[in-house]
Amino acid sequence: MPPARKPLPPGLDDDPDDVNSACCRPCSQVEHTPVILQRASISSHIKSAKHQKSVIRYREITNQNPSAAARPAELNSPPPPAPKTSNANAPSPSLDYMDIENWTFTAGEEEDPIQRMRRLRDELNQLYVEEERLAEGDMNYDDSTQCDDCTNPWGDVFTESAQREYDNGVEIESMESLEERLFHVPTDHDWSPYPSKTMFLLDLLDNMPRLRLSDAQMRLILWVMKQAGCPNAPSFTGLRKTQAELRKIIGLKTHQYTSQIGNIFYMNDIPKLISQDISNPLTAGHIRWYPEENSDGRVSEAWHAGRWAKELPNEKLSPMYAQGLKHYYVNEISQTSTGRYVIPLKWIMRDGELTADAYDVQISPAGKFRVDDAQIVQITASTLERNYFDLQPYSMMSLVGSEMHLDQMPNSLRALAQGDELYVSHIQIWGDDVSGNRSKQYNLHNNIYFSHANLPHRMLQQEYFVRFASTSPHASVVEQMAAAVQQIRENNKNPARSFNPVTCTYCRVIIEIECLPGDNPQQSEETSHIGLMGRLFCRRCQVGGSAADVETENGYHALYSPGTPRTAEKTRADIAEQLRLACRGVEARVEEYQTATGTKDKILQHWIPVILAKSKEVYAPWGKTLGPKHKLLAARLQSTDTNGLTIPPIRASYIIQYRNGLIGKHFKTLQQTISFHLYGELENRPVFQIYKAAGFLGAVLWYHVIDDMDAYIGDLEVLIGNLLDAFANQDPARITVKAKLHILTHIPDDIRRLGPQIRFATEIFECFNAIFRMCSVLSNHQAPSRDIALKMAELERFKQLISGTYWIHNTNEEPVQASPAIRRVLHETTIIQRQLGWAPKPTVLRKAGDITLPPLKKRTSKEAVPITAHFQHGLSNCAEETRFGRIAEILVAESPPIDTTNSVLVVDSFYVMDTLHAELDMPLLCRVENGGQQGIQHVISPSHTEDSQFVINLHALHNADILRKTLPRRLTQPRPLYSNRREFHASQAARLQVSGPAKRAATQEKAAATRAANKAKVAAAQESL
């Protein structure tokens, strides 16, 4: 008969799955995950400082809230791992905490401070008794053997001190506060990995992205804290040392690189930044690993679009599916729960359920397996029961006539995974030249940022999710891109390991580049393209040619549609040929070849700078004197009612004066409003057509969700054609000199591949430049690439710490995260969320009909109080009928509580007319006469004297898709500007064949006259000498 096991100390429970293990309840409560111990290590665990702090924290939580054990898990804290399967009748290690034996917990009525201190003293005595027994090696914790006379010599000191404090009117809240007063023991144990709360707050101040502090400012803050007697105020060196240690435990490194042309720069670890997204509780639950297909055809994210689902080869997608600890890989035979054998090829989410496209495996009467690769079947991933290794022992791997499939088993990616889950992460890398100064003086820096494309678009449009990679005033974007590709390739040979708090498992990721967003000049540089001013001006296709070729009927018509795509193989061949020609020393041949092919590589330009020198850019001044028409347009713009347009206040004078140097927010404002202000005032009707066509196209491009891809692309192609034809009507040569117009024809293909156009917009990366500039201003200006990269890594380190990202502890290889107190700062402090650029999803969503009263000071004293309300899209759906109206006033009773069912709405009711506006081509609204529509609670239609007709603005961005879904299709369907576009292009080509040679002849004549005048000036100057 085996000897009886010694009882466990108070606070520890037996592990029903392992007789040699136990669960520590206080540590489990504080760390929000079960803490399982081996019985042999119980003694050392109880004596550890970590356990003692957990016991104190556990008592405090339980005393303050006896129902703490039943409280739901903290926001964003990872769920505990699923318990192991065991006997159903055996007790399971749960976090339903009960009273620890011989420890007293109270709740409800407030306890007298002196009694509380006496109780805490008794509990401390009990801890001393347990520690003494553990030190002696006594593991018998039978209560009957405990000595009642064992006391703690500090007990009377605690009691007397508490009495003295209480007599002096000082309230003692806990033993921790008394310990701090008696022994100066810091009580900041809840702020790990920081040594104190003060250190955390100083680190927070030092790492606000848009409120950067210089070293001098931080030194002054620390001096003020010390002069004010602030406890635990560190030195400046101590703060920097702590930050260096924190960055070391997070593991984010900055690497030095030397480019192909000798430029030195520094780049942060891209794979590590991606793995931190996976270990971050804020992002882990939102990451999508597989392409998705919806039966309703909706497309709103990259994984809905065609690139993930159709274009990328299977080896570029996540190769496995995890079912607990069992992993199913593509290209490996598996068996379903029904006994069916399949070979999965690709994992796809279909209507929220993970499925696989697979080959069916048939079994012959002789027991041989044959792969039916003539057709692809769909299976549900959850039905898989046995993977390759489950089937291998049964000799089921004789695939007759399918040696190709057998050679792929097991999948070679299993070796990369090393037993962990393996997925594929897609990233978007953005690069551009940015000024490092806040002043107007340009300080060139080439920057690289990126974002994790597996996250939803709503998150990627926040600065919090933009990651800095590198910067350099010397190395070009192409040189830094080469280093980024090198990092990715090295990672894909040994994928970075990270802890996933959602599944509580380790995983590894292979990184793939999804796209390279950027402006047109930058993308031309990245693709070794000659640029927008070349004859072959499109970086995507081979459209274009000489002026004579473009002016022909076929050549001109070809500009209005995508041409033959460029390929990487053709570009590499062109670069090799240019290098060969340059080696022969024939400058003209190299230039002619670049012009003829449209290929011009940035790196190659460095090696042949004398032959292929770039021409200097010509400075074009912004400002011009404003004429009467400009002033009138400025006045009209300034008077625009911006309600409902979701745009910033209009600075009309600035927009008109600096009209040649506007930025994105100005163009968004003009696109939504300019047509109304030019209506009736612009004598040049073709120009007015351009503004109208641009407004309609911009609104449709701003869709966040595409419900029907085919219908959407059809409308988009019509709108793009209308804009190009409007420009051609104004000036047939415009598309030959403005390459952006032709590039518009490639947008439909991009949207099919990557999803809604707004997903790969670069605006969020441009906003991130403000954070970079502050790092540049406060850098040492000796090695800016290194200094800025290090500071950006520091900002990223703090961002990951405060958001609860897990890192791997060096000693025990377990995932660790910052304490709950640190994580609560981000979740509960709005100002910190704004400074870090994180906009959490609202926990309370407004519903149609919710009412919000204005502040008391803004309420007027009258019979009815006007208030604001939130109604769904400004439309009311009553009795399956869409009604249009404008809320003039909402009236509620003054006495709370507010009852929305008895509120009164004052609504202007309208109906949609069947015709469009003659010039604006937009639907019209007409006010309902003789009373209003009933049905929206109580509706009153007031009398009006102003106009009764209004135009629905189809150029607005914020509700473009909602308007087009709500209004009849006949009123919103795009109509081609010209029914026969080929005939129209032929007529414009005929115009161009006349005007083109005439313009070139005039230009040559003017150039000849200029040269003659210059020669005359030189001759006169020589004669004067």
N, C-alpha and C positions, 0 to 999 in steps of 0.2 A: 504494500500500500504506500503510495507516494506521500512524503511528508506534507503537512498542511502549510500553505503559503502564509507568510506574515501579512497582517492587514495593512492596507495602504494608509498613508497619512491623510488627514482631512483635506478635502479639496481635490483628491485624485480618485478616478473611477477605473474599474477594470475595463479592458478592451475585449469585447466579446469575440472578436475575430482572432485575437492573439493572446494567449494566456501569459506571455512574457512581456506584455505591453500594458500601458496605462495611459489615461487621458487626463491632462491637467486642466481643470475647469477655469480657474482664474486667468491663466495665460490664453486659453481658448477664447474667453470673453473679450479680452483686451485686443488680441490679435485678429479677431474675427475669422478664425479658422481653427479647426481642431488641432491641438498640440498633443501628439502621441509620443510617449517616452518608453524606452526600455526600462524594465525594473532595475537593472543594474546601474542605470544612470539617474535614478530618482534622487539619491542622496545629493549628488552634485547639482542637480537641477534646483532643488529646494533651497540650497545655500546660495544660488546665483543671485546677483543683484537684479537681473531681469525678472526672475520669479517674484522677488520681494516687492518690486515696483508694481508688478501685475496684481499681487494680492492687495496692495494698498489701493490701487485704482479700482479693483473689483469691489472692494468694500464701499468705496465712495459711490460708485455707480449704483450698487444695490441699495445703499442707504437713501440715496436721493430719489431713486425710482425703483420700487420693488418689482415693477413689471418690465424692468430693462431686459430681462431674459427673453421676454416675448416680443420685444421691439423688433421691427423689421430691420434687415441689414442696412448698413449705412449706404447712402447714395454712392454709386460707382464702386463700392467695395466688391471684390470678386466673390462669386458664390463658392461655398465650400465644395470640395470634391465629393462626388457621389459615393455613398458608403458602400463598402464591399458587401457582396451578397453573403448571407449567413443564415443560420437557423432563425426562422421567423419568431420563435418564442424567446430568443435570447435578447437581452437588453441591448439597445444600440447606443453608441456614444453620441449623444445629442448635446445641444447647447441650452437645454432647458434646465437652468441652474436652480439648485435647491440650497437650503441653508447648510453651511459648512458646520460640521459637528463641533459643539462647544463654542461656536461663535454666535454672537447675538446681532441681529439686524432689526432695525425698527423703521417704521414708516407711518405716515399719517400725522399725528400731533408732533409739534416741534419739541425736540429733546432739550433739556436743560444743558447749557454748555459744560458745567462742572460734571454732571453725570456722564455726558458724552466723553469727556476726557478720561474719567475713571474707567469707562468701558473700554476705550482705546488702550488704556494702560494694561488692563487685563489681557486684551488680545495680544499686545506686544509681549507680555510675559509668556503667553502660550507659545509665541514664535521662538522666544529664547530657549524655552524648554525643548522644543522640537529640534532646534539647531544643535543644542548640546548633545541630544541623543544621536543625531546624525553624525556629529563629530566623533562620538564614541563607537560608531558602527552598529548601533542598536537599531534594528529595523522592526522591532515589536512595538506597535503603536496601540496597544490595548489600553483603553481609557482607565481600566482598573489599576494599572501599574503606574499611572502618572502621579507625581508628587504634588500635593496641594500646597506645600510650603515653598516650592520653588518660586522665587520672586526675581524681579529685575531690579537691580540697584538704582536704575534711573526712574523707576515708577514714581517714587515720592517726589522726585524733582519735577516730573511732568505734572503731577497733581498740584504741588505747591505753586508752580509757575502758572498753571491754568487758573488757580484760585486768585493769585495776585493780579493776573490780567483781567479777570472777571470783576474783581473789586475796583479796579481802575476804570471800569466801563468799556474795556476793550473786548470785543466778541471774538472768541476763538472758533473758527469754522471747522478746522480739521487738525489732526495730528501733524500733517505735513507743514501747516503754517507755524505750529509751535516748534517743530523740529528746526525750521529755518531760523526762528528767533533765538533758540537756545544754542544751536551748533553751527549756524550759518550754512546749513546744507541746502544747496539749490534744489528747487522743486520743479525744474523744467524737463522732467523725464518724458513728457508727452510730446516733445518737439524733435524727436529723433528723425533723421540722422544729424540734426543740428545739436550742438551742445547746450543751447539755451534758446528761449523764445526771442531774446534780444538779438542773438546772432541771426535767427531766421528773418526777423523784421529788417535788419540791416541788409541782408542779402536780397530781400524783396525790393528795398529801395534802390539798390544798386543794379537791378536787373529788370526795371520797367522799360520795355522797348522804346516807348515814345516819350519817356521822361528820364533820359540818361543823365547821370551825375558824373562829373569829372573827379579825378583823384583829389584835387584840391577841395572840392565841395564835400566829398566824403570825409576827408580829414577834419574839416571844420565841423561837420555834424558830430563826429566822434568827440571832438574837443568840447562842444557844447554839452553833450551827454555827460562827460566826466565832470565838467564844472557844475552841472546841475545835480550831481550826486547819483546819477542813474546806476543801479547795481548791474553787474555783469557786463559793463561797457567794455568791449574789446579794443585792442589797439588796431591801427590800420593794418599793420603787418599780420596780426592775428586773424583779421577778417580775410585778407587775401590768402593766407595759409589754409583757412577753413574752406574757402571756395575752391582752392586747388585740390584739396582732399575730396570734396564732394564731387568734383568733376571726374576725379580718378575712379571713384566707386561707380559712377554712372557709366563710365567707360567710353565717352565720346572723345575721339582723338582727332587731331588736326595733322595732316600729312603734307610734307614738302614734295613738290614736283618740279622737274625741269622739262620744259616743252621741247619740241623738235628743233626749235630755232634758238634755244638757249635761255629763254625767259624763265625765271624762278617765281613760283607762286605757291600758295598754300590752299588746301581744300579739306573741308571737314568730311568725316566718314559717312558717306551716303548710305551704305548698308546698315550701319548702326542707327542712323536716324529713322530708317524704315522699320527696323526691329523695335525701336522705341514706340512707334505707332501701334504695333501689335501688343506690346506690353502695357500700353496706356489704357486704363479702364474707360477713359472718355471716348476713345476711338475704336477699341478692339471690337465692340459689339456692332459697329457700323461697317466694318470691312467686309467687302464682298469678294469671294475667291473665284466664283464661277460665272460664266455668261448666263444671262437670264432671257427667257422668252415668255411673253405674256399672251394669253389667248386673245385679249382685246387689242393687241398691237401697239400699246402705249410704249413710247420711248422717251425716257427722261434722264438716263444715266449712260455712262460709257458701256456698262455691261449689258445694256439693252440693245446697243447699236450693232451694226453688222461687222465691225472689226473684230470684236471678241467672238461673236457667234459663228461667223462665216469666213472671215479673211485670215485670221491667225491660224497657223498650223497647230495641230493638237499638242505638239511638244512645247508650244509657247503658252499653254494654259495649265492651270493647276492639275497635276497628274494623278492625285489620289483623293480618296474619300475615307474618312476615319469613322469607324463604328466602334466606339469605345477604344480599346487598345488594339483592335484589329484594323489593318490598313488594306484597302483595295486600290490597286494601281491600274492604270490603263495598260493595254497590251498584255495583260495577264489573264489567264483563264480563271473564272470564278463560278460559283454555283449559288442559285437562288434558293429560297426556302421551299419552292415547289419542285426542286430537283433539276431545274433547267440550267444548262451550262452556257455561259456567254463569255465574250472577251470585250470588256468595256474599251471604247475608243476615246470618248470625250464626256466630261461631266457637265450637265446643263441644268440650271434651275428652271423649271417650267411651272408657272402659276404657283410659286412658293414651295414647290416640292423638288428635291434633287433627283434628277434622272440621269441616265447615261445612254448615249448612242453606242451600240455594241454590235458585234458579230455574233450570230447564233452558232452554237457548236452542236452538231448532230452526232448521235451515237449509232454506229452500225450494228447489225445483229452479231457481228464477231467481237463486239466490245471495243472497236476502234473509234477514235474521235476524228471528225472532219469539220473544218471551219467553213461555214457558209458565208463567204465574203462577197457574195453577189448582191446582197442587200443589207441594210442597216436597220436594226430593230431598236426600240426604246424600252428600257427597263427602269423600274423605280429602285433607287439606291438602297432604300431601307429594306428591300426584300433580299438583298445579298446575305448569304449565311456562311459561306466558306470561300476563303481566298486561295491564292496560288499555293501557299505553304500548307494549308489544310488539305489540299488535294494531292500534293506531291507524294506523300507517303503511300497513297493508294495506287500508285503507278497509273494515274489517269492522264499522263502527259504524252501519250503516243498519238500525236495529231497527224493523221495520214494525209500526205500531200500538202502539208502546211508547215514545211520546215521554216519558212520565213517567219511565221508567227512564233514558232517554238524557239527560234534563235533570240527573240526579244524577251524571253522569260528566264529568270525574273527581270523585271524592269531595272535598267541600270541606275535609275534615279534613287532606288532604295539605298544604294551605297552612299549617295550624297546625304540622304535623310538621316542615316546612322540611327535608325529606330524611332526618330521623331516624325511628326507630321510635316509634310512638305507641300508648300503652296507657291504660287507665282504672284508677285506684286508688280503692278504696272505704275510707272512714274511719268510725269510730264516735266520736262526740263526746259526752263526759260532762260534766255540769255539776251543781254543788251548792253549798250554803253550808257553809263549813268554818271552824272556829275557828283563828285564827292563833296562838293561845297554847298552850303545853303544859300550863298550869295549868287549873283549873276555870273561871276567869274567861273568859267567851265574848268573842272578838274576831272579829267577823263579817268573812269574806272570801268572795266569790263566785268560784269557781274553774272553769276550763275545762281539761279534759284530753282527749286523743284517742289512738286507736290505729289502726294500719294494718290494715284488715280483710282485705287480700289475704294476710296471713300466717296460718299455722296456729294453731289454738287453743292448742296446747302452748306456743307462744312468746308469745302475747298474754297469758297468765296469769303472765308474769314482769315484774317492775318495770322491767327493762331496756328493754322495748318500749312502756312508757307514755310519752307525750310531753306535756309541759306547754305549754299555749297562752297562758293569761292568768289574771290574778286582779285583783280590785278590791274594796275595802271599800265602795265607793259604787255602781258600776255593777252592775246585776243580771245574772244569767246570760243573760237574753233580750237585753239590750243588747250583751253580749260575743258572743253567738251571731251577731248581725247583722254584727259586724266579721269574724267567721270566714267567714260566707257571702260577704262582700265580697271577702276574700282569695281564696276559691275561685273566684269569678266572674272576678276579674282574672287569675288563673292560667289559667283555661280559655280566655281570649282569647289568651294567649301562654304556653303550657305551659312549666313549668320544665324545663331540660335537665339530664340527669345521665348519668354514665358507668356502664354495667352491666358489672361485672367478670366475670360469667358468660359473656356473649356477646362481651365486648370491643368493644361498640358503644355509641353514644350513643342515648339514647331520651328521650322526653318523656311526661308523664303528665297526663291530665285527671282531676280529682278530683271524686268524687261522695260524698255523705253516705249511708251505708248505713242507719244507725239512730241514735237518740239515747237510749242507756241512761241510767237514772236511777231514783230512787225515785218513788213515786206523786205526792207534792206537786210535785216538780220537773218531772215530765213534764206535769202539769196546767198549770203555769205556761208551759212551752214551747209548749203547744198552745192557749193562750188559753182555758183551761177554768176554770170557777168553783171547782173543787176537790172533794174527796171529801165535803164536808159539804153540797153543793148537792142540790137535788131531782133534777136530772139528773147524778148523781154519777160517771158513767163518761165518761172522756175519749175513748173509742174509739167509743161508740155513743150513741143517744138513749134508752136504757133509763131507767126511773124515772118520776117525776112527783110529784104531791101525795100526801099520806098516804092520802087517800080513794081515789085512783087505784091506789096500790100495794096496798091492802088488798083490792081486787077479785080475783076468781079469775083472770082473764086477766092483770091487772097483776102479781099476785104470781108467777104461773108464768113470766112474761116475764123476771123477774130471774135465772132459772137458765139462760139461754142468751143469746148475743150478739144485740143489737138492730140497728136501722138504723144503718149506719156514719156517723160524722161526716165532713164533707168540708171541704177548705180554702176552697172557694168559699162554702159556707154560713157558715163562721166569719167570713170577711171581711165578708160582708153583715151579720152580726149586730153586728160592731164598728162598722161604718158607721152602723147604725141607733141604736146606743147613743150615738155621738157626736152624731147629729142630735137625739136626745132631750135630751142634756146641754146642747146649745147653747140649747135652749128653757128651760132652768132648772128642769126638772121632775125633782126628785130621786127621787120615788117611782116615776115611770115607768121611769127607768133601772134601779132596783133590781128592779122587777117584771119588766122585760125580761131582765135577767141571770138571774133565778131561773127564768123560763119557758124560756129557751134553753140555760142552762148555759154561756154564753160570757162570759168576763171576762178582758180583756187587760191584761197587766202595764204596758205602755207607756201605754195609755189611762188607767189608774188614776193615773198621774202628772199628767196634764193636767186631771183632775177630782178632785183630792184632797179637796176640801171636801164634794162631793156623795157620793163613793163612798169614804169612809174605811174602812179595814180595822179590824175589831175586834181588840182585844188578846188574845193567847193567855193562857189560864189556866194557871198553874203548878200542876202536880200533883206532890206529894212522892212520892219513891220509897219510902223505907224504911217498914216497918211492923213492929210487934211480932210475933215468931214464936210461933205456938201449938204445942201438942203434935204435931199432925199435920204441920205444917211441919217441925218438928225431926226427926220420923220420916222424912219424905221426904228431908230433907237427909242423914241418916245412910245411907239406902239409896243415894242417888246417889253419895255419897262411896265406898261400897264396891263400885262398879261395876268389873268387870274390863274394862278398855279395850283389851285385846289384840285386834288385828284390826279395830278401829274407826277407826284413823287419826285420832284426835282428841287434843287436848292434855289434860293432867291436869285432872280435873274439880274445880272450886272450888264445891262444893255449897252451902256456907253463903252465899257471895256470890250465887249464882244464886237461892236462895230469898229472901234478904233484899231484893235489888234486882230482884225478879221483873218489875217494871214498867219497867225500864230496861235490858233485855238487848240484846246485839248478835248478829251473825250466828253467831259461833263457839259461843255459848251455845245458840242455837236448833238448830244442827246436832247438838250433843250431846244435847239433850233429845229431838229428833225420833227419834234412834236408840235411846234407852234408856228414855224415860219410861213407855212402855206396860207394860214388864215390872215397874216399880216400883209402878205404880198397880193392877196386876192383883190382884184380891182385896181391895183396900183402899178403893177408891172406891165409895161407896154410890150415887152418881148415875151410873147406867149410860149415859144419853145423853152425858155429858161424856167417859166412857171411850171411847165410840164416836168422838167427835171426835178424841181423841188417836190412836186406831188408824188412822182414815182419813187423818189428816195424816201419819202415819208411812209408810203405803203410798204415798201420793202423792209425798212428798218423795224417796223412794228412786227412783221411776220418773223423776221430773224430773231426777235427777242423772246420767242416761245421757250418756256421752261420744260414743258411736257408736250410731246407729239403723240396724239391719239391714233392717227392714221398716217403712217409714213408715206404711202404712195400718194394720197390726196395732198398732203402737205408739200411734198416735192413737186407735184404738178403745179400747185399755186405759186411756189417759190420760183420755178423756172419761168412762169409767165411774168412775175414781178421783176425778176432780173432782166429779162428780155425787154420789158417796158423801159427800165432805167437806161439800158444801153442804147435803145432806139431813140429815147429822148435826147441823149447826148449826141447821137449821130445826126439827128434833125437839126440841132443847134450848130454842130461843127463835125463834119464827117471825119476829120483828121484827129479828133479827140482820142479815140480808142487806140490810134497808132502811137501816140505820145504819152498816154496815161495808162500804164500797164495795169493799174489796179482795177480798171474797168473789165479787162479780160479775165483777171483773176477771180472776179465775182462768178464767172461761169463754172468754177470748180467747187463752189460752196455746196451745191446739192450732193455731190459725191462725198464730200467731207462729212456732211450731216448723216448720210447713210452709214458711214463707217464709224464715226465717233459720237453720234448723238446730237442733241440740240446745240446750235452754234454757240450759245452763251456758255456752254461747258468748257470750251477751249478758248474763251476770251482771256486776254492778258491783263485786264484791269487790276486784278488783285495783286499781280506781281509788280505792276507799276506803283501801287500803293505801298508795297513793302520797301520801295526805294527810300522812303522817309526814315525808316529804321536804319538802313545801311548808312545814310548820310550822317546821322548822329554818331554812329560808330566811327565813321571816317573823320569827322570833325574832332573827336576826342581821342584819335589814335596818336601814336608817337611820330607819324609821318616819316619814319626812317625805313620801316619795313611794313608798309600798309597792308599788303596781302596777308602777311602772317598775323599782324596785330588785330585786324578786323575779323579774320577767321577765328582767332582765339576768343574774341569777345562775343562773336555770334554763337560759338559753341557754349560759352558761359550762359548766354541768354537761353539757349535751348536746354541746357542742363537744369536751370532753375524752373523752366516751364514744365519739364518732365517731372521734376520732384514734386512741385506743388499740385500737379494733376494726378499724382498717385501711380506713376509709371513704375513697374517692377524692374529691379536689376538683380543679377545673380550674385549672391554673397560669396566672397572668395573662400571662406573657411568651410562652410558646410554645403556649398553649391545649391542653396535653396533660394527661391525668389523672395525678395524683400522690397518693401515700399515704405514711403514716408509715413509718419504717424497720422492717425485720424485728425488730430488738431491741425496739422499742416494742410491736409486735404480739405478740411472744412473752410479754410480761408478762401480758397478758390470758389467753392460752391456757394458760400454764404455772403461773399463780399462783392457787390456789383462793381465797385470802382476798380478792383483788381481784375475782374473779368474784362472790363473795357480796355484797361491798359495792356492786357495780354492779347487782345484781339479775339476773344472767344465769346460767342453769343450762344449760350445754351438754349435748347428748345424750351419754350414756356411750359411749365408744369400745369398751368391752368389755361385752357384754351377758351377764347371767347366764342360764344355761339350766337347765331342770329337772334336778335331780340334782347341781348344783354345790354343793360343801361349803366352808364357811369355818370355820376353827378359831378359837376365842376366843384372846385374848392369853395368853401364857405364865403371867402372874401369876394369871389367873383359872381356869387348868386345875386340876382336882383329880387327885390321885395315887390312882388305883384301876385296876382291871382294864380298864375301858372309860371313855373320855373323852366326856362329853356335849358336843355341838357344835351350832351352828346351821346350818341349810341353807336353800336357796332352791328351793322346789318350785312348779310352776306352779299358782297359785290354790289351793293346798292340796288339789288333786285329783290322782288318778293314773289315767291312761288306759292300761290294760293289756288287751291282746287285744280292743280295740274295746269295752271295758266300763268304764263309769264307776264308780269305787269311792270310797267316802267313808271318811275316817279322820282321826285326829288324831295327829300325830307326837309321841310321848312322849320319845323319845331316839334319837340317831343315834350309833352306835359305829363307830370306825375304829381301825386299828392305830396305836400311838404312834410308831413309827419312820416317818419320811418316806421316800419321797414318799407322799402320800395316794392310795390306790387306791379310787375310789368304787365300782368293780364288786365289791369285797370288803367293803364297809361293811355294817353291820347296822342295820336300822331297827326300833325298838320302836314299834308303831303300835296305837292303839285303833281297831278296825274297827267300822263302823256300817252300817246299812242304813236306807233311807228308808221310813217307814210310809205306808200308803195313805190315812190319814185326817189331817185337820188338827186342830190344837189347838182345843178347844171354844170358848174365849174369845178367844185371840189370833189365830185364823185363820191360823196359820203351820204349815209342815210339821214333822214330828217325826222325830228320829233315834233309832234304838234300837241298842244295842251288840250285836255279834255274840257269841253264846255259844259255848263249847267251842272255843277257839282262834280264830285270826285268819285273815284272807284272805292268801293267798300271791300272789307275783308282783312286789312292789316290792322288787327285789333279795332280801335275806333279811328276812323279817318275823316278829317275835315279838309275840304278843298277851299282855300281862301280865294277871294277875288283879286285879280291882278290887272295892271294897266300896261305892263311892259309887253315886249314882243311875245307872240304865242308859238313861234317856230324856233327850233334849235337844231344845230348840226351835231351829229355824233362823231366825235374825233376818233377816226380809225387810225390816226398816226400815233396815238398814245401807246406807251410801252407797257405800263403796269397791268393793264387788263386786256391786252390785244387778243389773247386766245379766248377769254370769257365773252367778249363782245361778239366774236365771230361764231362762237357756239350758240349764243343766245339769239342773235338776229337771224332772220331768214337768209338762206344761202344765196338767194338771188340778189340780195343787197350787198353782200360782202365778197362774192366770187370775183377774183381778178379777171379783167378783160384785156386781151392783147391790144396794145396801142395800134398795131398794124396787123391786119389779118394775114397778109402774105409778106412775111419778113424777108424772104429771099428776094422778092421783087423790090422791096424797099431798100435793101442793102445794095442791090444792083444800081439803083438810081443814085444812091449816095456815093458809090464807087465811081460813077460817071462824073459826079461833081468833083470828087477828089482828084480824078485824073486831069482835070482842068486847073483846079486851085493849087494842087501840090506842086507841079512844075513851076507855076507862076511864083509861089512863095519861095521856092528854092532859088529861082533866078533872082528874085529881089534880094534874098539874103546874100547871094554871091556878089551881086552888084554893090550892096552896102559894104560887104567885107572888103571888096576891091577899093572902094572909095576911102575906107578907113585906112587901109594900108598905104594908099597914095598920100593921104594927108599926113600920116606918120613919117613917111619918107621925106616929104617936103619939110616937116618940122626938123628932122635930123639934118637935112641939107642946109637949112637956114642957120641952124646952130653951128654947123661946121664953118660956114662962110663968116659968121660973126667972130669966130676965133681967128 
